[in-house]
Amino acid sequence: MRVLLHYDMDHVEPGLDIVSCSEQDDARFAELLPDAEVIWHVLRPLTAADMDRAPKLRLIQKLGTGVNTIDLDAARERGIAVANMPGRNAQAVAETSLLLMLAALRRIVPFDARTRRGEGWPAGRSLVGGELAGRTVGLLGGGEIASLLRGMLEAIGATVLFTSQRPRPEDPAWRELDDLLRASDIVSVHVPLTDETHHLLDAERLALLPAGAVVVNTARGAVIDEKALVAALTSGHLGGAGLDVFETEPVGTGNPLLALDSVVLMPHVAWLTRETWARYFAVAAENCRRLARDDDLLHRVR
């Protein structure tokens, strides 16, 4: 079975003919599509035109959870199965969310810049950081990533609130979204990008956060209205942000977020650990074996 791994990484799996291709190399990708029976997909959008170049394609296997970068309607029309793997990157993303909170609170970006310039100590009073212990952290989402992060935060000494699409009145930490925002010193995004969550955190909702609050996003960039976020940071209403995702990716060099030393930035790599890759490949290979046997696929989306 010919598998096209759409990422710059080699992997060997018994019984599978795996070829890899960088997400930035569209020419090579186009050359490899005609023979691909399975695509192991990461982030580069997969379009109807791509699928039309792949007449043998039977399965698009998302390496991760979010399938917003796959044209699901086109896949359905062409009889191509789509599957994902929820939870396999949860530990890495939860840890990165915690990292971004701490980095924003402790002003890592300006301290790093000062140290590289040879300035170091003493630091000005504007660079006095904060601690997570004693703060209230609001989690947008109640899935596996949010649950793992909740345990980490509570172990540190933070108070954790969360909101989810389905109300959970049995859990005293559950809040309606606007109530959660009003109470949160830090808000962390852990919801998929859908029509309902696009710009969920807009200017009006960002204004509900207490002065000096920190916003963290390791989910999808467009859940936050980026222009509104820049305005809230520039005005001083928000104290900082930790962002692994952006409305346009890769993030452009002219994005105003890059000029703010109150913002910690990563290029959509919260999931990127050796352990995550091992879990990804285990599920992806199993689904290829199931496809060959015409068995039900794990985590089929379409």
C-alpha positions in Angstrom: 0.0 0.0 0.0 1.5 3.3 -1.0 1.3 5.9 1.8 2.2 9.5 1.2 3.4 11.1 4.4 2.9 14.8 3.8 5.6 16.0 6.2 9.4 16.2 6.1 10.1 13.0 8.1 11.1 9.5 7.3 9.2 6.5 8.7 9.4 2.8 8.1 6.4 0.6 8.7 6.4 -3.2 7.8 4.0 -3.8 5.0 3.6 -0.2 3.9 5.4 1.7 1.1 5.8 5.1 2.7 7.1 8.1 0.8 7.5 11.5 2.5 7.2 15.0 1.1 7.7 18.3 2.8 4.5 20.4 3.2 6.4 23.2 1.4 7.3 21.2 -1.7 4.1 21.4 -3.8 5.8 20.2 -6.9 6.9 16.9 -5.4 3.6 16.5 -3.7 1.8 16.8 -7.1 4.2 14.2 -8.5 3.5 11.7 -5.7 -0.3 12.1 -5.6 -1.2 9.9 -8.6 0.2 6.7 -6.8 -1.0 7.6 -3.3 -3.6 5.2 -1.8 -3.4 6.9 1.6 -2.3 10.4 2.6 -1.0 10.9 6.2 -1.9 14.6 6.5 -0.6 17.2 9.0 -1.4 20.8 8.3 -1.0 22.0 4.7 -4.6 22.3 3.4 -5.8 19.3 1.3 -8.1 20.5 -1.4 -10.5 19.0 -4.0 -7.8 19.7 -6.7 -5.3 17.6 -4.7 -7.8 14.8 -4.5 -8.4 14.9 -8.2 -4.7 14.3 -8.8 -4.9 11.2 -6.7 -7.2 8.7 -8.4 -6.1 5.8 -6.2 -6.7 7.7 -3.0 -8.8 5.7 -0.5 -8.0 7.3 2.9 -6.9 10.7 4.2 -5.5 10.0 7.7 -5.2 13.2 9.8 -2.1 13.0 12.0 -3.8 14.8 14.9 -7.4 15.9 15.7 -8.5 19.0 13.7 -9.8 18.2 10.2 -10.5 21.9 9.2 -7.6 21.7 6.8 -9.2 18.9 4.8 -12.0 19.6 2.2 -14.4 17.1 3.8 -17.1 17.6 1.2 -14.7 16.9 -1.6 -13.6 13.7 0.1 -17.1 12.5 0.6 -18.0 13.3 -3.0 -15.0 11.2 -4.2 -15.6 8.3 -1.8 -12.4 9.0 0.1 -12.5 8.1 3.8 -11.2 10.6 6.4 -10.0 9.6 9.8 -8.3 11.5 12.7 -6.8 10.5 16.0 -8.2 12.4 18.9 -6.2 12.6 22.1 -2.9 11.3 20.7 -1.3 14.8 21.0 -3.1 15.7 24.2 -0.1 15.4 26.6 2.2 17.5 24.4 -0.4 20.2 23.8 -1.4 20.4 27.4 2.3 20.8 28.5 2.8 23.5 25.8 -0.2 25.4 27.0 1.2 25.4 30.5 4.6 26.4 29.1 3.1 29.4 27.3 1.2 30.5 30.4 4.4 30.5 32.4 6.4 32.2 29.7 3.9 35.0 29.3 3.6 35.5 33.1 7.4 35.5 33.6 8.1 37.9 30.6 10.3 35.4 28.9 10.4 37.2 25.6 11.9 40.5 26.9 14.2 38.7 29.4 15.5 36.5 26.6 16.2 39.6 24.4 17.9 41.5 27.2 20.1 38.5 28.0 21.1 38.2 24.4 22.0 41.9 24.3 24.2 41.4 27.4 22.0 43.6 29.6 20.7 41.0 32.0 20.4 42.1 35.6 19.0 44.4 37.0 15.6 44.2 35.5 13.3 47.2 35.4 10.1 47.2 37.5 8.0 46.7 34.3 9.5 43.2 34.0 8.3 41.9 37.3 6.6 38.6 36.5 3.7 36.7 38.1 3.0 33.2 39.3 0.3 30.7 38.3 -0.4 29.7 41.9 -3.3 31.7 43.2 -4.5 32.7 39.8 -7.8 31.7 38.1 -7.3 29.9 34.7 -10.3 29.5 32.4 -10.2 26.7 29.9 -12.3 26.9 26.7 -13.1 23.3 26.2 -13.7 20.2 28.3 -11.9 17.5 26.3 -8.8 15.5 27.0 -6.3 18.3 26.6 -8.3 20.6 28.9 -8.7 17.8 31.4 -4.9 17.0 31.4 -4.1 20.7 31.7 -6.6 21.1 34.6 -4.7 18.6 36.6 -1.4 20.2 36.0 -2.7 23.7 36.9 -4.4 22.5 40.1 -1.2 20.8 41.1 0.6 24.1 40.8 -2.0 25.8 42.9 -4.2 27.6 40.4 -8.0 27.7 40.5 -9.4 26.2 37.3 -12.7 26.9 35.6 -13.9 25.6 32.2 -16.6 25.9 29.7 -17.9 23.4 27.2 -20.6 23.1 24.6 -22.5 20.7 26.8 -23.3 22.2 30.2 -21.9 20.3 33.1 -23.7 21.6 36.2 -22.5 18.6 38.2 -19.0 20.1 38.1 -18.6 23.2 40.2 -15.8 24.4 37.9 -18.1 24.7 34.9 -19.2 28.2 33.8 -21.0 29.8 30.9 -18.4 31.3 28.6 -19.0 35.0 29.5 -19.0 34.2 33.2 -15.7 32.3 32.8 -14.1 35.2 31.0 -15.0 37.7 33.7 -13.4 35.5 36.3 -10.3 34.4 34.5 -6.8 35.8 35.0 -5.7 33.5 32.2 -7.8 32.0 29.4 -6.6 29.0 27.4 -8.3 27.9 24.1 -9.0 24.2 23.6 -11.9 24.0 21.1 -12.0 23.0 17.4 -12.4 25.6 14.7 -16.0 25.5 13.4 -18.5 28.0 12.2 -19.7 28.4 15.8 -16.2 28.9 17.2 -14.8 31.2 14.5 -13.8 34.5 16.4 -15.4 33.1 19.5 -13.1 35.5 21.4 -13.9 38.7 19.6 -13.3 42.3 20.9 -16.5 42.2 23.0 -15.5 39.0 24.8 -11.8 39.9 25.2 -13.1 43.1 26.9 -14.8 40.8 29.5 -11.4 39.6 30.8 -9.9 41.3 33.8 -7.3 44.0 33.2 -3.9 42.4 32.8 -5.2 39.0 31.8 -3.3 36.5 29.6 -4.7 34.7 26.6 -3.2 31.4 25.4 -4.1 29.6 22.2 -2.8 26.1 21.2 -6.0 25.1 19.3 -6.8 27.1 16.1 -5.9 30.7 15.4 -9.2 31.8 14.1 -11.0 31.0 17.3 -9.6 34.4 18.4 -10.2 37.6 16.4 -6.5 38.4 15.9 -7.1 42.1 15.2 -9.1 42.4 18.4 -6.3 40.6 20.3 -3.7 43.0 19.0 -5.8 45.9 20.0 -6.4 44.6 23.5 -2.7 43.9 23.9 -1.6 47.3 22.5 -4.0 49.2 24.7 -2.7 47.4 27.8 -6.1 45.8 28.7 -4.4 42.4 28.2 -1.2 41.7 29.9 0.1 39.1 27.5 -0.5 36.2 25.2 1.0 32.8 24.4 0.2 31.7 20.9 1.0 28.6 18.9 -1.6 29.2 16.2 -2.6 32.1 14.0 -5.4 33.1 11.7 -3.0 32.8 8.7 -0.3 30.2 8.8 2.6 30.3 8.5 2.4 33.7 10.3 3.7 36.5 8.1 6.6 38.7 9.2 4.4 41.7 9.1 1.9 40.4 11.6 1.8 43.0 14.5 1.8 40.3 17.1 5.5 39.7 16.3 6.4 43.2 17.4 4.9 42.8 20.9 7.3 41.7 23.6 4.3 40.7 25.8 3.5 37.9 23.3 5.2 34.5 23.3 5.1 32.8 19.9 5.4 29.3 18.5 4.8 28.1 14.9 1.9 25.6 15.4 4.2 23.0 17.1 2.5 22.4 20.4 2.0 18.8 19.3 5.5 18.2 18.0 7.2 15.7 20.3 8.8 12.3 19.6 6.2 10.7 21.8 3.4 12.3 19.8 4.9 11.0 16.5 5.1 7.5 17.9 1.4 7.6 18.9 0.4 9.1 15.5 2.3 6.4 13.5 0.7 3.6 15.6 -2.8 4.7 14.8 -2.0 5.6 11.2 -0.5 2.2 10.5 -3.3 0.4 12.2 -5.8 2.2 10.0 -3.9 1.2 6.9 -4.0 -2.4 8.0 -7.8 -2.0 8.6 -8.2 -0.4 5.2 -6.4 -3.3 3.5 -8.8 -5.8 5.3 -11.9 -3.6 4.6 -12.4 -3.4 8.4 -13.9 -0.4 10.1 -11.5 2.5 10.6 -10.5 4.0 13.9 -11.9 7.5 14.4 -13.5 7.8 11.0 -14.7 11.3 10.4 -16.2 10.8 6.9 
